[in-house]
């Protein structure tokens, strides 16, 4: 029998391994954004060509989450993460050499597929750590992902400012992420150390492992609504502040900064809030707060209230996705499969559909009216948040 000290050491190592997976995934993802204009220029693409290439990434992302279930059931989340992070790094290293549309789209498709697959696998590993050590860590680990995304973007921006070529900076940065993370990924939990998974709902019932479609559907709604709001905040808040509210160009980016900072901050305290108030209360209050803040933002339609509202939206929604993923990872679907891959897919679908829907509605009406989309989405997440109950 392991001593208390050995259990603590194992817990720290397992948590470090999962945190490293989230951090590596986020830093690699963050490296991309600042280099996109250079990638576009090197491949000789116009705006529509870049859109096609990035569509390849979106298709790969959704495909990765859908193939995650059979892949992880065959190989295990630990192996998928440990193999997937280096392969994802190789994909980013290949981007500078993708000199035409077809090749660039293919590379983006591969990166997206790996990113989606790893996302599901590392969340399953986070659930495994929680089950093995009976400690809530999911929200804080997602907070690490949010911070690491900033780190990746900052590294890329620093490389651009320093005059480094994309052919030098991106492969070296990707290699460093892979090498550093490899030290910690070996501490990911072994499958035999994790208790056999039971479904949420009726663990005492011997037949309780049957599917629970209504609950899975509600968890998909929570994730899709939250991701949809996040995607719109990240991609459209600067445009909304500049073109609809009338902010100066220097202030237009403050909305996404406030949103991202609020989301990261609330994720680091989310586990403690859940321990005190319970998952449904935290998810419901967070999504409801986002709904109220977004509605107030559209009514006020001023720069300072808009930036403040986006910060509140980030604070509210920060813990919601980790809670949906935690519950999904402990909920079984038909055939005893975890619901997590399906819920992650729903989330990514929301992040893709949301910004597209805002653009379409804005073209038909106004951007202010289009921003009713995240208002409705946050309300839907709040209404479905009861599905995040522990048992």
N, C-alpha and C positions, 0 to 999 in steps of 0.2 A: 504494500500500500504506500502511495506517495505521501511524503510529509507535506505540511502546510508550506514550508519554504520551497519545496520542489514544485508544488502546484503554482505558487506565485511566479516562480521563474518560468515555468511552462506557459503560464498565462501571458507574461510580458513578451515572451518570444513569439507566441502565436499572434498576439495583437500586433507586434512589430512587423511580422510577415505580411499580414493582411493590410496594414497601413501602408507598407512599402508598395504593395500591388496597386492600391488606390492612387498613391502619390505618383508612381511611374506612369500609370495610365493617364493621369491628369497632366503631368508635365509634358509628355509626348503630345497630348491633344493641344495644350496651350502653345506649343512651339509653332503650330501651323498658322494661326491667324495673321500675325504680323508679316509672314512671308508670302501670303497669298498673292499680293500684287506682283511680287517678283516671279513667282511661279507662273502667273498669268502672262507676264511679259516674255519669259523664257520660252514658253510654249507657243507664243505668237497667237494668243487667243483674244477674241473680243468678249464682251460681257456675256453673250449667249453661250459662247464656247465654254467659258468658265462655269456658267450655270449647269451645263451638261456634265462637265467633269465632277462638280460638287454633287450633282444628282447621283453619280456613281457612288460617292461616299455614303449618301443617305440610303441608297438601296442596299449597299453592303452592310450598313449598320443594322437595318431591320432584318436582313437575312441572317446576320450573325446571332441576333437574339433568338431567331426561330430555330436555328440549327444547334443552339446551345444545349437544349434538353437532351437529345440523343448523344451528343458529343460528351457532355459531362457525365451522363449515366454510364458511358462506356469507359472513359478515361479518368473521371474524377476531376473536381474543380481544381485541386492542387496541381495536377499535371497540366491542365489546360492553361492556368495562369503562368506557371513556370516556363512553358513552351511559348505561350502567346505573347508575353511581353517582349522577348527578344525578336520574335517575328514582326511584331508591330514596329519595333525600332528599325528593323531592316526596311520595312515599307517606307518609313519617313526618310531614311537615308537614300532611298531610290528616287524620291520626288524631284531633286534637282536634275536628274538625268532623263526625266520624262519630258521629251522635247516636242511632243505633238499631242493632239487631243485624244486619240485612241489610247495611247500608252498612258497618258496622265489619268484618264478615266479608269483604266484598268488598275493602276496603282491605288487610286482613291477607293475603288471598289474593294480591293484587298485590305486596305487599312481599315475601312469601315467595317468589313466583315470581322476582322480580328478585334476591333474595338468593341463591337457588340457582344461577341462571344466572351471576351475577357470580362466585360462589365457584368454579365450574368454570373460567370464563374467566381469572380472576386466577391460579389455579394453573397453567393452561397457559402464561400469561405468565411465571410463575416458572421453569417448566421451560425455556422459551425462553431466558431469561437464562442459566441454567446451561449450556445447550447452546452458546449463542453465545460465552460467555466462559470455558467450561470451569472454572467455579468453583461450589462447593457453597454455596448460599444458602437453600435451601428451608426448613430447620429454623429458622434465625434469623428468616426472614420470618414464619413461623408464630408464633414467639415474639413478634414485634411485634404480631400479631393478638391474642394473649392479653393483652398489656399494654394495648393500645388498647381492648379490651372493658372493662377496669377503668376506663379514662379516661372512656368514655362513661357508664358507670353512675355514676361520681363526679360528672360534670357534671350529670346528671339529679338526683342526690341533693342537690347543692348548690343547684340551682334550686328544688327542693321546700323545702329548709330556708330558703331566702331568701324564700319566700312568692310566688314567681313563678307565674303561671297556666300551665297546660299549653298554652293557646292562644298564649302568648307564647314560652315557653321552647323548646318542641319545634320550631316552624318556624324560629326564629332559630338554634338549635343545628344543625339539619339544613342550613340555608343556609351557615353557616360551614364545616361539614365539606366541603360540595360546593365552595365557593369556594377553600378552602385546598388541597384535593386536586387541583383542576383545574390548579394551577400545576405539579404534579409528574407528573400522568397523561400529559401530552404527551411525557414521556420514555420511555413504555413502548416496548419494542422493536418495530421495524418487521418485518413478516413476511419481507421479502426479506433481512433481515440474519441470519436464523436458518437454520442448515443444515437440509437436508431431513431430516425425521424418519425414523429407522430403528427397527424393532422391537428390543426387548431379546431376546437369546437367541442368534441366529446372524446377526450383521450382515454377515458375509462371504458368506453364501449369497444368490444372486440371487433365490431364491424364498423368502427368509426373512421376507417381510412377510405371510405368511399368519397366520391367527388362532391364538392360543394359549389356548384356553378353560380348561384346568386352571390355568394361571398367573393368568389374570384372576379366576377363581373364588376362588383363594387370596388374592389381593390384596383382593377384596371382603370376604372373611372377616376379614382383618387390620383393615381399616377399620371394618367393622361392629362387631367385637368391641371395638375401642378406643373408638369413639364411644359404644357402649352403656355401657361402664364410665364414661365421662366424663359422659354424661347422668344416670346414676344418682348419681354423686358430687355433681354440681351440684344436682340436684333432691331427692335423698333423704338426703344425709349428715346434714343438720341434724335431720331427723325421726328418723333412726336414732340419733343421739347423744342426743336428748331423750327419745324414747319407748322405745327399746330399751335403751340403755346407761344412761340416767338422768342425763344431764348437766344442769347448770343452764341455764336459758334463755340466759344471757349467754355460755355456752360452746358452745352448740349450733351456732353458725355457724362455729366455728373449723375444722371439717373441710373445708368447701368453700374456705376461705381457704388452708389448708395444701395442699390438692390443686391449686388454681389457681396458687399461688406455685411449687410444685414443677414443674408443667407448664411454666410460662413460663421458669423458670430452666434446665431441661434442654434446652429448644428452642434457647436461645441458645448452648449449647455442643455441640448435637447434630451440627452439620456437622463440627466438629473431631474429635469422637469417631468419626464415620463415616470420615473421612479416615485415621484411624489403625487402626481395627478392622474396618471394612467394614459395609455396611448390614445384612446378616442378623444379624451378631453383636449390633449395637446394638439392633435390633428384638427379637431373641429374648431378650436379657438384660433389656431393659426390660419386656417383657410378662411374662416369667417372674418378675421382681421384683415386679410388680403382683400376680401370682397368689399368691406367697408372703405378701406383705404383707396382702392381703385375707383369706387363710385364717387368718393369725395374728391379725388383728383380730377375726374371729368367735370364735376360741378364747379370746382374752384377755377380750374384752367389757368393757373398761374405757375411761374417757374418754381418758386420756393415750395409751395404745397405739393407740386408734382414730384420734385426730388425727394421730399420728405415721405410722400406716399409710397414711392418706389422702395425706399428704405424699409418702410413698415411691411410692405409686401414680401420683401426678402426675409425679414425677421419672422414673419408668420409662416411662410411656406418652407423655410429651411428644414425643419424636422419632418415635414409631411411625407416626402418621398422616402427617406430612410425608414420611417414607420411602416409605410405601405410595403416596402421591400422586405422588411423584417417579418411582417405577418405573412406575406406571400411565400417566403422561404420556409415557413412552418405550416403551410397549407397545401394539402395534396389535391391534385386533380384526378381525372379518370386515369386508370392504369397506375396509380400510386406515384405519379410524377409530381414534382414540385410545381407550384403555381408561379414561381419567381420568373422563369423565362417569359411567360405570357404577359405578366405585369410589366416587366422591363420593356417588352416590345410595345405595349400600349403607351408607356411613357415616351419612348422615342418617337412613336407615331404622332403623339401630341406635340412634341417639340418641332416636328417637321410641318405638320398641318397648320398649327397656330399662326406662325409668321406668314405662311402663304395665304391663309384666310384673311388676315388683317390687310395684306396688300391688295387682295381682290376686292374686299369691301371698300377700302379707301379709294380705289379707282372709281367705284360706282357712286360713292357718297362722299364722306369726309373721313379723315384720320381719327377725328374725335369720336365719330360714330363707330368706326372700326374697332376702337378700343373698348367697346362693349363686349367684345369676344372674351378677353381675359376676365372681365367682371362675371360673366356667365360661367366661365370655366372654374373660377375660384368658388363660386356658389355651389357648383356641382360637386367639387371636391369636399366642401364642407358637409353637404348633405350625405355623401357616401362615406364619411370618415368613421362611422360606427363600425365599419368592417375591419378596422385596425385593432379591434379589441384583442387582448392577449389570448383569452380562452373563452 
